[in-house]
C-alpha cells in the first residue's frame, strides 16, 4: 500500500478507495500498487474528489464507500459510483427543432426507455426564458417557462428522471444575455424589470457595455456577460445553486465555453457542486483548404488546456475526435491512429475528460453545420461506444432514425456495460488502413469498422454484435 496526501478541493469525479481521512483540510488515500499503475497522466487529480466527498458526507450525512448515515437518497450514491468507475453514457435529448414539439412532455414519456437503455445523464435544452425559441439567447434566467414547456412540466420531467435514476444536465448559457432596456450607446445592455437586473457594467466593453474587455471570444450580435465583475459572478453562482438545489438539475453543460475564461467555470463549479460537468470548447480543426490535416495535436491541445484551466473539474466535448472520425469513415480509417499509436483525439490523451459524440444540435439536426455522414452513423457509434472516453448519443439518431438504429445503439451500450468498458479502458489499435480499423479495448472487446475483412485471433472471442461495416466481439 502507498499513502498519498492531497489538499482538498471541490469537486472531482473519480473516486479511488478511501482508506482513511482526517477532518482538517487534507485527507489520506490508500491505493494498491496496481491502482497506481493504472492511473493515466493527469488522473492523480482524481484524488481531489475524495476530500470533497468527505466534506459532503460530513455535511449531508450520506452513505458512500462505507461511511454511513441516513440523510442521502440512493441516487447520489449511485451517481458517484457510476462516475468514479468511468461508466458514464450521456444522451443529448433534443435537437434544433425540439421547441416546436411540447418537449418536456415528450421527454417525460421517454424516461423509462432512457433508463432501460443505460443512459446515466441526459442533457436537456436551455430551460430559461429566451429571446430565441431554441433557448440560446437567454434573458430572464429565473423564468423556466420556455418554448419547451412550463416550469411545472419541467419539474415533472426532472422528478420522473430522478425516480428512474437518470441525472438531468442543465444547459448553462452564461456567455451572453439579451437585454431588456436600452442603455449606454442606445444598445439593449441593461436588464431592468427582471431578476438579475444588471446595468451596463455587466456587459463587456467589446459588445456595447461599460464592463471590462472580454476574457474570451466574442459571441457577436448580443451583449456578452462580463465575468470579471464580482456582482455578476455572485448572481450566476446563486442562479446555478437554485438550478441545482431547488429545481433539481444535477449536471451542467457550459455553452460556448470559448467566450469567457475557464477560471470562471472553475469558480462556478467549486461554488455549486454539480455531479458532472462538460464544456463546449469548439473551434475549427486544422484544414488545408477543405482537406482535414492528419495531425490535429494543436486542436486537441487547446481543448486539453481548457480542461486544465477549469482545475480539471470539467470534461469537454471531444470535437477533435468528431472531426477526424467523420472523415475517417469515408475510406480514410488510417486517420484513427496517431503517430504514437493512440486514438488521435482528446480521447487519446485524456480519455477520462473526453466526451465523445457524433453530432449535436449545431453540427447535425436542421442546422447541419458540420454533420457526421448519415450512411456511416453506426460505424461511428461502434467506435465511440466501444472506446475509452465518455460517449454521448444524439437524440435524432436514437429516437428519430428508426427502431433498427435505436436497437443497434442499445446493443452496443449493453456490450460496453457488460464487458466493463470505461472512460479509461486501455486500447490497442491493431489495424488502421483506408478501409479497415480494428482495436482491442480493455482486453475484453475487439471491434472493427470499415469494409475490410477482419476478426480477432483466438477461440476465446465470440461475435457480440454486427451491422453494416462494423462488428464487435467479446470474450
Secondary structure, 3 states (H helix, E strand, C coil): CEEEEEECCCCCCCCCCCCEECCCCEEEEEECHHHHHHCCCCHHHHHHHHHHHHHHHHHHCCCECCECCCCCCHHHHHHHHHHHCCCCCEEECCCCCHHHCCHHHHHHHHHHHHHHHCCCEEECCCCCCECCCCCCCECCCCCCCECCECHHHHHHHHHHHHHCCCEEEEEECCCECCCCEECHHHCEEECCCCCCCCCHHHECHHHCCCCCCCCCCCCCCCCEECCCCHHHHHHHHHHHHHHHHHHCCCEEEECCHHHCCHHHHHHHHHHHCCCEEEECCCCCCCEECCEECCCCHHHHHHHHHHHHHCCCCCEEECHHHHHHHHHHCCCCHHHHCCCCCCCCCHHHHCHHHEEECCCCCCCCCCCCCCCCCHHHHHHHHHHHCCCCCEEEEEHHHHHHCCHHHHHHHHHHHHHHHHCCCCCCCCEEEEEEECCEEEEEECCCEEEEECCCCCCCCCCCCEEEEEECCEEEEEC
